């Protein structure tokens, strides 16, 4: 018979920090998404545009783009279809792998990115960056960086 190990409950301070993080994550994502709506984009659309705009030749293998955006391949495929219909991206076959596909940022997608990016940055500043002083931003980065690194290390592990 296995002995159960008692999991220590969160202290009041730990609970406050955890719930505040969850609130900020949800509320900030909601607000950034809302600020993208006038451009007909979701936060996921914008993330795809950013990834493609920063990639060599404005293209990424679909599997790499799915990994970069933490989406399943099927979900990304549906999203890319919607973005294709809007003229933002196109798919191209991968010559070195017949099963592989690239997502490619179109000229219209790049122009959309150029138009939307300043508004998105303004939204990030207004709802996040400008609410913290430089020292607080530095401490926040230092606090969250080890968590991000650990979670990146867990990606792909069962």
C-alpha positions in Angstrom: 0.0 0.0 0.0 1.4 3.4 -1.0 1.7 6.1 1.5 0.2 9.4 0.4 2.5 12.4 0.6 0.9 15.4 2.1 1.0 18.3 -0.4 1.5 21.5 1.5 -1.3 24.0 0.9 -0.4 27.5 -0.2 0.1 30.0 2.5 -2.0 33.1 2.4 0.9 35.1 0.8 1.5 32.3 -1.8 -2.3 32.2 -2.5 -2.5 36.0 -3.0 0.6 36.0 -5.3 -0.8 33.0 -7.4 -4.3 34.4 -7.7 -3.0 37.9 -8.6 -0.8 36.4 -11.3 -3.8 34.5 -12.7 -6.0 37.6 -12.6 -3.3 39.7 -14.4 -2.7 37.0 -17.0 -6.4 36.7 -17.8 -7.2 40.4 -17.6 -4.2 41.5 -19.6 -4.8 38.9 -22.3 -8.5 40.0 -22.5 -7.5 43.7 -22.8 -4.8 43.1 -25.5 -7.3 40.9 -27.4 -10.0 43.6 -27.2 -7.5 46.2 -28.4 -6.7 44.0 -31.5 -10.4 43.6 -32.4 -10.7 46.8 -34.5 -8.1 45.3 -36.8 -9.9 42.0 -37.1 -7.2 40.1 -35.3 -7.1 37.8 -32.3 -4.1 37.6 -30.0 -3.2 34.3 -31.6 -3.4 35.9 -35.1 -1.0 38.6 -33.9 1.4 36.1 -32.4 1.5 34.2 -35.7 2.1 37.4 -37.6 5.0 38.4 -35.2 6.6 34.9 -35.5 6.4 35.0 -39.3 7.6 38.6 -39.6 10.7 37.8 -37.5 11.5 34.6 -39.4 13.9 34.2 -42.2 12.1 34.9 -45.5 8.9 35.5 -43.4 8.2 31.8 -43.3 8.1 28.9 -40.8 7.4 25.3 -41.0 3.9 24.7 -39.7 5.2 22.3 -37.0 7.7 24.9 -35.8 5.0 27.6 -35.8 2.7 25.3 -33.8 5.5 24.7 -31.2 6.4 28.5 -31.1 2.8 29.4 -30.4 2.0 26.5 -28.2 -0.9 25.3 -30.4 -1.7 21.9 -31.6 -1.0 21.3 -35.3 -4.7 20.9 -36.0 -5.7 24.1 -34.2 -2.9 26.0 -36.0 -4.1 24.5 -39.3 -7.6 25.9 -38.8 -6.2 29.2 -37.7 -3.9 29.4 -40.7 -6.9 28.6 -43.0 -8.8 31.5 -41.5 -5.7 33.8 -41.9 -5.2 32.6 -45.5 -8.8 33.5 -46.3 -8.0 37.0 -45.0 -4.9 37.2 -47.2 -2.5 37.5 -44.3 -0.6 34.2 -44.9 -0.3 31.4 -47.4 0.9 27.9 -47.2 3.7 26.6 -49.3 5.0 23.0 -49.8 8.3 22.1 -48.3 10.6 20.9 -51.1 12.8 18.8 -48.7 9.8 17.1 -47.0 6.7 16.3 -49.1 4.6 16.1 -46.0 5.9 19.4 -44.6 4.2 22.8 -45.1 5.4 26.3 -44.6 3.3 29.2 -43.3 4.4 32.3 -45.2 3.6 35.9 -44.4 2.1 37.6 -47.4 2.8 41.2 -48.3 -0.7 42.1 -47.0 0.1 40.3 -43.8 3.3 42.2 -43.4 1.5 45.5 -44.1 -1.1 44.5 -41.5 1.7 43.8 -39.1 3.3 47.2 -39.7 -0.1 48.9 -39.2 -1.2 47.0 -36.1 2.2 46.7 -34.2 2.3 50.4 -33.0 -1.2 50.0 -31.6 -0.4 46.8 -29.9 2.8 48.2 -28.4 0.7 51.2 -27.2 -1.7 48.8 -25.6 1.1 46.8 -23.9 2.6 50.0 -22.6 -0.7 51.4 -21.3 -1.9 48.2 -19.6 1.4 46.8 -18.4 4.8 48.5 -18.9 3.8 52.0 -17.9 2.2 50.8 -14.7 5.5 49.5 -13.3 8.7 51.5 -12.6 11.9 50.3 -14.2 13.1 48.6 -11.0 9.8 46.7 -10.7 10.1 45.6 -14.3 13.6 44.3 -13.7 12.5 42.4 -10.6 9.5 41.0 -12.4 11.7 39.7 -15.2 14.1 38.2 -12.7 11.3 36.6 -10.9 9.5 35.1 -13.9 12.5 34.1 -16.0 13.4 30.9 -14.0 9.8 29.8 -14.2 9.7 30.4 -18.0 13.0 28.5 -18.4 11.7 25.5 -16.3 8.5 25.4 -18.3 10.3 25.6 -21.6 12.4 22.6 -20.5 9.2 20.6 -19.8 7.8 21.2 -23.3 7.6 18.0 -25.3 8.1 15.8 -22.2 5.3 13.4 -21.3 
